[in-house]
Amino acid sequence: MTSSLEVDRVTVEYTAGAPVLRDVSVAAQAGRMLAVTGPSGAGKTTLLRAMAGVLRPVSGAVAVDGKPLRDRDDAVSRRVVLIPQDNGLATILTAGENVQVVLVANGFSPEDARRATAESLEHVGLSAQAGQLVEELSGGQQQRTAIARGLALSGAVLLADEVTSELDAANRARVLDLLRAEADRGACVVLATHDLEAAAACDAELHLLDGAAELVRA
Ligand SMILES: Nc1ncnc2c1ncn2[C@@H]1O[C@H](COP(=O)(O)OP(=O)(O)OP(=O)(O)O)[C@@H](O)[C@H]1O
């Protein structure tokens, strides 16, 4: 089944009366990649967190398949996957454990979780690091572990926040190919990025500036 993600006139505030996003609307469609660009502090992470159901807008709504998201639990049950900017990995677990634990928590049997973990780490080129503690991995290897974890969940919506920032050119190209493969299997992919080449690899681009959004490429 394919899904669509609609952001309808969303305003988000961290402090009452000081919106970080103002009246932002955009739709992300199944099978396509949407880039969210803009300078540091423009609100890219805030928008992805609202899309993920982590932040509740003060007005407007985020909907998947026309049904508004209630909160993060609702978003998880509707297969909205967020790969966060800070990776969100448990540093005292291995790369493999980080992926596997999340899969089991999402209903995979231990055997399926083991298989999907091995496949996903292989896709990002980390098979040899599966048993290594996250705190022993480089920044780019940690970033790829978080990507492997997000990809393994096979979301209907995949929200990737600055997932190429620590990667060399070859790994960046590999990750963009993997995100494209997610879109090709029917996911809505949203990529927040500073990287102009990564943005150019997407089908559409939403540019944020001072909390307002403009669709610069549809
Ligand atoms: N938890 C928070 N509490 C208060 N203000 C916040 C919080 N998180 C972000 N902000 C503010 O919201 C604005 C947008 O931040 P956000 O992280 O969404 O920007 P960004 O475009 O992702 O930036 P970057 O490219 O540097 O990651 C910034 O002014 C930031 O200081």
The ligand as an SDF file (V2000), in Angstrom:
LIG
                    3D

 31 33  0  0  0  0  0  0  0  0999 V2000
   13.7530   22.4320   21.4640 N   0  0  0  0  0  0  0  0  0  0  0  0
   13.8000   23.7150   21.0620 C   0  0  0  0  0  0  0  0  0  0  0  0
   13.4440   24.7060   21.9000 N   0  0  0  0  0  0  0  0  0  0  0  0
   13.4650   26.0050   21.5030 C   0  0  0  0  0  0  0  0  0  0  0  0
   13.8470   26.4180   20.2690 N   0  0  0  0  0  0  0  0  0  0  0  0
   14.2090   25.4620   19.3980 C   0  0  0  0  0  0  0  0  0  0  0  0
   14.2090   24.0730   19.7390 C   0  0  0  0  0  0  0  0  0  0  0  0
   14.6150   23.3540   18.6630 N   0  0  0  0  0  0  0  0  0  0  0  0
   14.8660   24.2680   17.6920 C   0  0  0  0  0  0  0  0  0  0  0  0
   14.6240   25.5190   18.1370 N   0  0  0  0  0  0  0  0  0  0  0  0
   14.7700   26.7680   17.3460 C   0  0  0  0  0  0  0  0  0  0  0  0
   13.9380   26.6390   16.1880 O   0  0  0  0  0  0  0  0  0  0  0  0
   14.5890   27.1920   15.0510 C   0  0  0  0  0  0  0  0  0  0  0  0
   14.6340   26.1370   13.9470 C   0  0  0  0  0  0  0  0  0  0  0  0
   15.4920   25.0750   14.3720 O   0  0  0  0  0  0  0  0  0  0  0  0
   15.6670   23.7580   13.4990 P   0  0  0  0  0  0  0  0  0  0  0  0
   16.5490   22.8350   14.2730 O   0  0  0  0  0  0  0  0  0  0  0  0
   14.3450   23.2740   13.0810 O   0  0  0  0  0  0  0  0  0  0  0  0
   16.4370   24.3590   12.2270 O   0  0  0  0  0  0  0  0  0  0  0  0
   17.2190   23.6040   11.0560 P   0  0  0  0  0  0  0  0  0  0  0  0
   16.8060   24.2700    9.7840 O   0  0  0  0  0  0  0  0  0  0  0  0
   17.0020   22.1380   11.1390 O   0  0  0  0  0  0  0  0  0  0  0  0
   18.7220   23.9500   11.4120 O   0  0  0  0  0  0  0  0  0  0  0  0
   20.1010   23.1600   11.1000 P   0  0  0  0  0  0  0  0  0  0  0  0
   20.2560   23.2220    9.6090 O   0  0  0  0  0  0  0  0  0  0  0  0
   21.1300   23.9790   11.8230 O   0  0  0  0  0  0  0  0  0  0  0  0
   19.9410   21.7680   11.6220 O   0  0  0  0  0  0  0  0  0  0  0  0
   15.9500   27.6840   15.5190 C   0  0  0  0  0  0  0  0  0  0  0  0
   15.8580   29.0700   15.7480 O   0  0  0  0  0  0  0  0  0  0  0  0
   16.1740   26.9340   16.8090 C   0  0  0  0  0  0  0  0  0  0  0  0
   16.9480   27.6910   17.7010 O   0  0  0  0  0  0  0  0  0  0  0  0
  1  2  1  0
  2  3  1  0
  2  7  2  0
  3  4  2  0
  4  5  1  0
  5  6  2  0
  6  7  1  0
  6 10  1  0
  7  8  1  0
  8  9  2  0
  9 10  1  0
 10 11  1  0
 11 12  1  0
 11 30  1  0
 12 13  1  0
 13 14  1  0
 13 28  1  0
 14 15  1  0
 15 16  1  0
 16 17  2  0
 16 18  1  0
 16 19  1  0
 19 20  1  0
 20 21  2  0
 20 22  1  0
 20 23  1  0
 23 24  1  0
 24 25  2  0
 24 26  1  0
 24 27  1  0
 28 29  1  0
 28 30  1  0
 30 31  1  0
M  END
$$$$
